Amino acid sequence: MSDNEEGTPQPELEKHIFLSTLDSYLGRNLAELFTGQVQAVVPEEEEEVENEENDDAEQEKKSLTTIHGVQRHEKTVSDPSGTLVLTAAQAADRDTLLACLELCEVIIYDITSGGQELVEEATWAVETLHDRLELWPKRKVFILISTVMTWAKTKPLDPDDPDSPFTEDDYRRRRPHPHFQEHLNCEKTTFALGKTNKKKFKTYVIAAGATFGKGEDIFHSWMKQAWHNEKELTIFGRGNNVVPTIHILDLAQVVQCVFDTRPTTRYILAVDGLSNTQREIVKAISSELSTGQVKRADKEDVFLTDLNLLHADLVTTDLKMESMFLADNIEERRSESGFVEGIADVVKEFRTERKLQPMRICILGPPVSGKTFLAEKLCKIYKLHHLHLSEIIEAAIKNLEEIAHPPVKDPPPVTLPDEPEGDGESPTLGEEEEEEDEENADIDAEIEEEEEEEEDEEKMTPEEAAELLLEIEEQRAANHDNRLDDATVLQFVEERIRSKPCRNQGFVLDGFPKLVEQAEALFGVDEEADDAPAEGEPAYNRATMPELVIALDAPDELLCERAINLPEEKVQGTHWTEEAVLRRLTEYRANNREDVTVLNFFDELEVHPLLVDVTKDESEGMEDTCRLLQKRLGAPRNYGLTKEEAEEKRQRQEAERLEQERQAREEAERCAREEMDSRRREQMVWMERLTEVKRQELEALEARSLPLRSYLMKHVIPTLTQGLLECAKVKPEDPVDYLAEYLFTNNPQTNLVEWEELQKSKLEAKEAARKQMMDNWLAEDTVEHVGREAPVAEGGTEPEASEQTSANTSHETVDASPK
């Protein structure tokens, strides 16, 4: 494409877009916008019909866009078909990353998140792509999304007019914050490499302001604190610094416009151009979600918060900027009014994106049916606000008393100015700084006074509060049981329901409304509301209508029995006495006849009540009913546990773990003791059995040895004893042989002659056996020798046969010669 074609829309071809960080705040929104999952601008109702005709063409356009990139925070990669998604470990391999970059026609690098490593990677990417531009068949566009902090130290255009805003034409004069020098170097490198061959490689630099919207990123810390009903939000420094901002989808529109139209402007400021100060931004968040109050802290304290370095520097910088590109090229923006003016839409997006929609519940039923008990359990599970009628009235009266009788403030101390020293000398630098601080303090005081005046205009005056308190006293005196008029009660209940805490987290309305007229007044159509019902939908107040109505019921006999069995300390001084419960029960039945009931009011508006029969729940603490309601309501819509609750839960889990370990250790010790005792018992039994076996064996042996003992004592022991005594006296060299000869000699059953004959016969038998063995051996040797000489006798030995043959031959020769 030639240079004169720049700035015009490109033909709809298949596009492959690379995003440096798919799972970042900006990366997610860019991907959703490019693929058609979200619209940059919400169409008006009259435009919706026209837009329906273009839905097919727009969907076809989005289907031609394929997103590739890197998931740097997620451990697992889940990418749709046809895309190439790299993990952070894969992107660390430059060859793999380069292959993914060369696949895409548009490369978008966001260096506003990711730190120094991502800045270095972006610089490497643009340099490497520039070096290889001759290898590509198609033109590539490289878009660098940087930050306005590269302008933080830029001097004003006109010293006499410091409020004059910077524009894209002043980009050559920009001077960075010390923390963002590398960002500026990356910008310059990207800008310079796009000039060498514009037909093959075009580069753009987009300096983005503080992004907001779609769940928040930079301002999320303040949003979260305000949603948790923090009374005062913190401003760092004086708070009069101008923070350049832009809606995240407007920034995405700028990026899309750049690669769609290829504009001639190559350095673009992405800011909304509105001069919102830090104080105004924080004040708007506090007013929309909390009390509207703010407090000041030192500027350096911003680095002690959860904000990263870029966000901390952004919210404390002072830059007045205006984007000519947005004014000329982006006709419709998501947030044309900016952050402060569009805070209602910003908070709405925040709640929707973070799934922080309030949960509104109403519990109705007869007295003593368990409404308050169930409401407290649901409030604890879902972190909702429990709205009980008596507590609402008591809190409202207390608030009126505080307004009617405000505490008297002490006047500020009066300080006399110090007399100047010296004779007309010029003030020193320290004195100038003190004077400047005093001027700033005066300006801050004026701002605070103006804010207090604005708040006072919205609040009730002490005279109005005193007048309402007087009316309440008159109503209590005129009505039975000190009751208030329905109008006053409804006013207090509606104020509480519309309070910021109930609008943030939600509420459980306990036992109210009791009449159809009260329900209509609370939840009927609000003519001043912006969200009117669509055609064909039921008309009611969508800001206050409960999403779930729970109707408890039980027989009167069971309710009376419960009232009778209530503890005395709980009944004393309350309306829980038997007579009061019977009166209230009769009143409840009369107000809820079959034809006119509060439940019918909700049913007609298609908010169908959930009927719960208390008698069927036999579980302890109504656990079955709670599980049923949790299934109906779903998961909690909040941030989860706070830091204190998380720490308490951690300590509780640690205590439970230690207790489990102690119990396991005691159980193991008990099992070891039982096993040892069992082994000891088994060993004792075994030893007893072994002793018994040995005893029985000994008895058997003794029983079997009795005849043998008698035999030995009669025939052997006397002679053996005498032999041993003789052997001890003589002490021969061979006592065994001596003892043997003695026993044979003195054997009373034989004599010496017989013994000698026996010995002689033994010797003769032994000698005969030896002689027989020698004869056998000689006979075997003779047979073997005769076997060897037999061949020699027939023909002689081989030498002798040879000599004999030779001799015969010679004789034959001699005999033949004379012949």
Secondary structure, DSSP 8 states (H G I E B T S, - for coil): --GGGTTS------EEEEES-TTSHHHHHHHHHHTTSS-SS---HHHHHHHHHTHHHHHHHHHTEEEEEEESS-SS----TT--EEEHHHHTSHHHHHHHHHH-SEEEEE-SSSHHHHHHHHHHHHHHHHHTGGG-SS-EEEEEEEEGGGGTT---SBTTBTT--B-GGGGGG----GGGHHHHHHHHHHHHHTSS-TTTEEEEEEEE-EEE-TT-STTHHHHHHHHTT-SEEEEESSS--B--EEEHHHHHHHHHHHHHH--S--EEEE------BHHHHHHHHHHHHS-SEEEEE-GGGGGGSS--HHHHHHHH----B--HHHHHH--S-TTTTHHHHTHHHHHHHHHHHHT---EEEEEE-STTSSHHHHHHHHHHHHT-EEEEHHHHHHHHHHHHHHHHS----------------SSS----HHHHHHHHHHHHHHHHHHHHHHHHHHHHHHS--HHHHHHHHHHHHHHHHHSGGG---HHHHHHHHHHHHTSHHHHHTEEEEES---SHHHHHHHHS--TT-S----TTS----TTT--SEEEEEE--HHHHHHHHHTS-HHHHTTSS-SHHHHHHHHHHHHHHS-SSS-HHHHHHHTT---EEEEGGG--SGGGHHHHHHHHHHH-S--S----HHHHHHHHHHHHHHHHHHHHHHHHHHHHHHHHHHHHHHHHHHHHHHHHHHHHHHHHHHHHHHHHHHHHHHHHHTHHHHHHHHHHHHHH--SSHHHHHHHHHHHT-TTS-HHHHHHHHHHHHHHHHHHHHHHHHHHHHHHHHHHHHHHHHHHHH--HHHHHHHHHHHHHHHHHHHTT-
